[in-house]
Amino acid sequence: YIGNEGMDILSNGLRGIGTSLTIIHLSNNSIGNEGLLALVGGLTNCSSLKTLDLSCNDFSSAAAGLRSLSDWLQRDEVNLKYLFISHCHINDDGLHGLAQAAVNQCEALDLDGNESITSTGLSYLSNATRSDSCRVETLWLQCIPIEDDGMEVLGQGLVGNQSLRSLGLEELDNG
């Protein structure tokens, strides 16, 4: 496992890579808020990055790290297409900090298994997908306990959306 301390070391190396790096897979590496903040600091020069996989890390207390990732995504030179943050224990606060930038930047967003997301978090995502600047084509929301109120706010976000082509809602616990 890389962990937060290892991520701090790795981020220094990422600063020197520059534009050659296109894919980073860091799934299941015990990365939390501090590690995510360090990673984002290291991504400064990674303008060619197309895929970032952070799945199976613990971002339950990473609202600051997710906001930092959101700030990075909004930079003009960033061209990330695929963001995988499934099974990261993301909660409503974390999704609030990330949703708008993620759907405006990425073609694919994987939020599978983030069981702490409620209808409140889905409302942030819904508002983001309603935006004219939404670019997300594939959205995975499997294994999230979306109940009736969550389906309602999610449905509102789909009305008028022009970019979404694929929506994954398998294995929902909708009461």
Disulfide bonds with the S-S distance in Angstrom:
none
